[in-house]
C-alpha cells in the first residue's frame, strides 16, 4: 500500500456518483469489476496496466503536461484520476510516463501553434458542395431505411454484415465504408439511436428529414464537431485543422485509423477538400461559431417543388426535390434513381405501404395534384383506386379485455391469416367471426403488414390511425444506460467508512495478512506508553491481529483498536 493509494481512495470517496461514473468511463473500468471498496478502486486505477491504457487515451498536450509534472491546468487529468489535488502525477503514473517517454519521446513534445488550413478555390468549393448534396441525400436514404427496418449492430458498434450487404445491393449506399461514415455522423448528430443493439432513426430524424438541405447539413456538422475527441477541440469550442488530427493521440495504436475515418467524414460533409483546403462555409465552424450555411446554399442547385407524372406510373423530378416533398413522395413511390434528377415509380405495394403509414386515396390524390406539372395520368388513377379499394380489408384493434382483435369483411382472408405459418408466433385463435391474440396491436399490425395483408389499425374511436414502426428504448433501459456503474458505486458506498484513518489501517492489516508480511506494529498500551512489535502477520478477525513476534519468537494477539500505525519491516 502506498500513500498515493490512500490519497486517491480519499479523493474518490469524496466524489459524487456522476463524477465517479465519468472517471470510471474515462478509465475504461468494467462495470463488473470485483472492487470491494475505494482502496481497491485506487489500487486498480494506479495499476501499471490501467495507467498505460489511460496514457493511450490522452492527447499530445496532456501527455506533455504529465511529463513536465504540471497537470494543475489540465482538468481532464484530474477527472481521469492521474494527478493529485495539486496537479502532480501520482508516483505510479509518473513511473509509467517515464517508461512511455523513453519509448516514444516525440509523443510528449507539445504541439506547435495551430495553423488555419488554406482557403479552397472556387472549383474545389463547388466540388465540396456537390459532395455535401450527395452525402445529405445518402444519409436521408439511410434514415428512411432504418425507420422501416432497424439495422443490426455488432458489439463494436458497426452495422452487421447482413445489413451492409442489403443496403449496398439496394443502392442506399455505395460501399460498406460509406455506410460506416454515415452511421458515425448520424449518431454524432443524434439522428440515430441504438436500443437493443440496433440502429434506428431517432425522433429528431423525423424533423431532420423534412428540413432544407442547408439545415440538414448544419445539424450534422455541428453534431460532428461536438463529438470530436477533446484532443481535436480548441478552447474556443472549435476544432484543429483536419491536417493536424493524425498526430493528436500519439500513443493510441488505433488512432491512425480513426483519424483517417474522421478526415474522410469531414471531406464528405464539405468541411475540408481532399487536398486539405477549407471551403469558406466551414471556417466559422472550425473557429467555434455556427457554420456559414448561406455560403454553402449559394453553390447548391435550387430545390424544386414540382414533378412530371408519366403514364408509365413513373414520376420525374428534373432537379433536387424539396426534402419534405421528396420524403412524402417516397412514402407512396419507390425512388429508382439517386441523382439530382430523380425518378420514382408507383406500384400497388408502394401505394399500399403509404396507406399503411396513414395516407388515404384522397390525401394521395390531393398531394399528387399539387405536385404534378402534368396532372394525374389515368393509369395512376386506376392503380390508386384499385389499391384503395383493397386496402383496409383487414382491421386490427384493441378488444374490450385488452387483447388484440383481427377482423375482416372477407372470411377467406381471415382463414388465410389463421393458417399462415409466418404468423404462428402471434398465437391467433378463432373467436366468433374474428381472430384474437394477447400480442399487442402494433406488433400484430406490423406482422400482418410485413406479410402483405391489406391491414389498417383502428383507434379507440373506431377510426383508422397511423402506427409507427419505430421501436424505442424503455425507461428502464434508459436508466440502465445512464448509470452503468450503479451496482459498483453502491458497493463502494456501502463499504466506505467515514473514519479514513481506521479504514486505511484496516486496509494495511488485511494486505499484510494476505501477503504474510513482516511488519512493525506500533501499539498504544494501557499505561499510556507506546510499544512497537515486529510481527509476521498471520491472521485478522474479531477485532484482533495475530502474528509471530520475530523478537520473542512467540505468537501475539493485538487488539486492532490499540494499534496506532503499521509499517513494513
Secondary structure in CASP SS format (residue, H / E / C, confidence):
PFRMAT SS
TARGET T0000
AUTHOR 0000-0000-0000
METHOD secondary structure of the structure
MODEL  1
X C 1.00
X C 1.00
X H 1.00
X H 1.00
X H 1.00
X H 1.00
X H 1.00
X H 1.00
X H 1.00
X H 1.00
X H 1.00
X H 1.00
X H 1.00
X C 1.00
X C 1.00
X C 1.00
X H 1.00
X H 1.00
X H 1.00
X H 1.00
X H 1.00
X H 1.00
X H 1.00
X H 1.00
X H 1.00
X H 1.00
X C 1.00
X C 1.00
X C 1.00
X C 1.00
X C 1.00
X C 1.00
X C 1.00
X C 1.00
X C 1.00
X C 1.00
X C 1.00
X H 1.00
X H 1.00
X H 1.00
X H 1.00
X H 1.00
X H 1.00
X H 1.00
X H 1.00
X C 1.00
X C 1.00
X H 1.00
X H 1.00
X H 1.00
X H 1.00
X H 1.00
X H 1.00
X H 1.00
X H 1.00
X H 1.00
X C 1.00
X C 1.00
X C 1.00
X H 1.00
X H 1.00
X H 1.00
X H 1.00
X H 1.00
X H 1.00
X H 1.00
X H 1.00
X H 1.00
X C 1.00
X C 1.00
X C 1.00
X C 1.00
X C 1.00
X C 1.00
X H 1.00
X H 1.00
X H 1.00
X H 1.00
X H 1.00
X C 1.00
X C 1.00
X C 1.00
X E 1.00
X C 1.00
X C 1.00
X C 1.00
X C 1.00
X C 1.00
X E 1.00
X C 1.00
X H 1.00
X H 1.00
X H 1.00
X H 1.00
X H 1.00
X H 1.00
X H 1.00
X H 1.00
X H 1.00
X H 1.00
X H 1.00
X H 1.00
X H 1.00
X C 1.00
X H 1.00
X H 1.00
X H 1.00
X H 1.00
X C 1.00
X C 1.00
X C 1.00
X C 1.00
X C 1.00
X C 1.00
X C 1.00
X C 1.00
X C 1.00
X C 1.00
X E 1.00
X C 1.00
X C 1.00
X H 1.00
X H 1.00
X H 1.00
X H 1.00
X H 1.00
X H 1.00
X H 1.00
X H 1.00
X H 1.00
X H 1.00
X H 1.00
X H 1.00
X H 1.00
X H 1.00
X H 1.00
X H 1.00
X H 1.00
X H 1.00
X H 1.00
X H 1.00
X H 1.00
X H 1.00
X H 1.00
X H 1.00
X H 1.00
X H 1.00
X H 1.00
X C 1.00
X C 1.00
X E 1.00
X E 1.00
X E 1.00
X C 1.00
X C 1.00
X C 1.00
X C 1.00
X C 1.00
X E 1.00
X C 1.00
X H 1.00
X H 1.00
X H 1.00
X H 1.00
X H 1.00
X H 1.00
X H 1.00
X H 1.00
X H 1.00
X H 1.00
X C 1.00
X C 1.00
X C 1.00
X C 1.00
X C 1.00
X H 1.00
X H 1.00
X H 1.00
X H 1.00
X H 1.00
X H 1.00
X H 1.00
X H 1.00
X H 1.00
X H 1.00
X H 1.00
X H 1.00
X H 1.00
X C 1.00
X C 1.00
X C 1.00
X E 1.00
X E 1.00
X C 1.00
X H 1.00
X H 1.00
X H 1.00
X E 1.00
X E 1.00
X E 1.00
X E 1.00
X C 1.00
X H 1.00
X H 1.00
X H 1.00
X H 1.00
X H 1.00
X H 1.00
X H 1.00
X C 1.00
X C 1.00
X C 1.00
X H 1.00
X H 1.00
X H 1.00
X H 1.00
X H 1.00
X H 1.00
X H 1.00
X H 1.00
X H 1.00
X H 1.00
X H 1.00
X H 1.00
X H 1.00
X H 1.00
X H 1.00
X C 1.00
X C 1.00
X H 1.00
X H 1.00
X H 1.00
X E 1.00
X C 1.00
X C 1.00
X C 1.00
X C 1.00
X C 1.00
X E 1.00
X C 1.00
X C 1.00
X H 1.00
X H 1.00
X H 1.00
X H 1.00
X H 1.00
X H 1.00
X C 1.00
X C 1.00
X C 1.00
X C 1.00
X C 1.00
X C 1.00
X C 1.00
X H 1.00
X H 1.00
X H 1.00
X H 1.00
X H 1.00
X H 1.00
X H 1.00
X H 1.00
X H 1.00
X H 1.00
X H 1.00
X H 1.00
X H 1.00
X H 1.00
X C 1.00
X C 1.00
X C 1.00
X C 1.00
X C 1.00
X C 1.00
X C 1.00
X C 1.00
X C 1.00
X E 1.00
X C 1.00
X H 1.00
X H 1.00
X H 1.00
X H 1.00
X H 1.00
X H 1.00
X H 1.00
X H 1.00
X C 1.00
X C 1.00
X C 1.00
X C 1.00
X C 1.00
X H 1.00
X H 1.00
X H 1.00
X H 1.00
X H 1.00
X C 1.00
X C 1.00
X C 1.00
X C 1.00
X C 1.00
X C 1.00
X E 1.00
X C 1.00
X C 1.00
X E 1.00
X E 1.00
X E 1.00
X C 1.00
X C 1.00
X C 1.00
X C 1.00
X E 1.00
X E 1.00
X E 1.00
X E 1.00
X C 1.00
X C 1.00
X C 1.00
X E 1.00
X C 1.00
X H 1.00
X H 1.00
X H 1.00
X H 1.00
X H 1.00
X H 1.00
X H 1.00
X H 1.00
X H 1.00
X H 1.00
X C 1.00
X E 1.00
X E 1.00
X C 1.00
X C 1.00
X C 1.00
X C 1.00
X C 1.00
X C 1.00
X E 1.00
X E 1.00
X E 1.00
X E 1.00
X C 1.00
X C 1.00
X H 1.00
X H 1.00
X H 1.00
X H 1.00
X H 1.00
X H 1.00
X H 1.00
X H 1.00
X H 1.00
X C 1.00
X C 1.00
X C 1.00
X C 1.00
X H 1.00
X H 1.00
X H 1.00
X H 1.00
X H 1.00
X H 1.00
X H 1.00
X H 1.00
X H 1.00
X H 1.00
X H 1.00
X E 1.00
X C 1.00
X C 1.00
X C 1.00
X C 1.00
X C 1.00
X H 1.00
X H 1.00
X H 1.00
X H 1.00
X H 1.00
X H 1.00
X H 1.00
X H 1.00
X H 1.00
X H 1.00
X H 1.00
X H 1.00
X H 1.00
X C 1.00
X C 1.00
X C 1.00
X E 1.00
X E 1.00
X E 1.00
X E 1.00
X E 1.00
X C 1.00
X C 1.00
X C 1.00
X C 1.00
X C 1.00
X E 1.00
X E 1.00
X E 1.00
X E 1.00
X E 1.00
X C 1.00
X C 1.00
X H 1.00
X H 1.00
X H 1.00
X H 1.00
X H 1.00
X H 1.00
X H 1.00
X H 1.00
X H 1.00
X C 1.00
X H 1.00
X H 1.00
X H 1.00
X H 1.00
X H 1.00
X H 1.00
X C 1.00
X C 1.00
X E 1.00
X E 1.00
X E 1.00
X C 1.00
X C 1.00
X E 1.00
X E 1.00
X E 1.00
X E 1.00
X C 1.00
X C 1.00
X C 1.00
X H 1.00
X H 1.00
X H 1.00
X H 1.00
X H 1.00
X H 1.00
X H 1.00
X H 1.00
X H 1.00
X H 1.00
X C 1.00
X C 1.00
X C 1.00
X C 1.00
X E 1.00
X E 1.00
X E 1.00
X E 1.00
X C 1.00
X C 1.00
X C 1.00
X C 1.00
X C 1.00
X E 1.00
X E 1.00
X C 1.00
X C 1.00
X C 1.00
X C 1.00
X C 1.00
X C 1.00
X C 1.00
X C 1.00
X C 1.00
X H 1.00
X H 1.00
X H 1.00
X H 1.00
X H 1.00
X H 1.00
X H 1.00
X H 1.00
X C 1.00
X C 1.00
X C 1.00
X H 1.00
X H 1.00
X H 1.00
X H 1.00
X H 1.00
X H 1.00
X H 1.00
X H 1.00
X H 1.00
X C 1.00
X C 1.00
X C 1.00
X C 1.00
X C 1.00
X H 1.00
X H 1.00
X H 1.00
X H 1.00
X H 1.00
X H 1.00
X H 1.00
X H 1.00
X H 1.00
X H 1.00
X H 1.00
X H 1.00
X H 1.00
X H 1.00
X H 1.00
X H 1.00
X C 1.00
X C 1.00
X E 1.00
X E 1.00
X E 1.00
X E 1.00
X E 1.00
X E 1.00
X E 1.00
X C 1.00
X C 1.00
X C 1.00
X C 1.00
X C 1.00
X E 1.00
X E 1.00
X E 1.00
X E 1.00
X E 1.00
X E 1.00
X E 1.00
X E 1.00
X E 1.00
X E 1.00
X E 1.00
X E 1.00
X C 1.00
X C 1.00
X E 1.00
X E 1.00
X E 1.00
X E 1.00
X E 1.00
X E 1.00
X C 1.00
X C 1.00
X C 1.00
X C 1.00
X E 1.00
X E 1.00
X E 1.00
X E 1.00
X E 1.00
X E 1.00
X H 1.00
X H 1.00
X H 1.00
X E 1.00
X E 1.00
X E 1.00
X E 1.00
X E 1.00
X E 1.00
X C 1.00
END
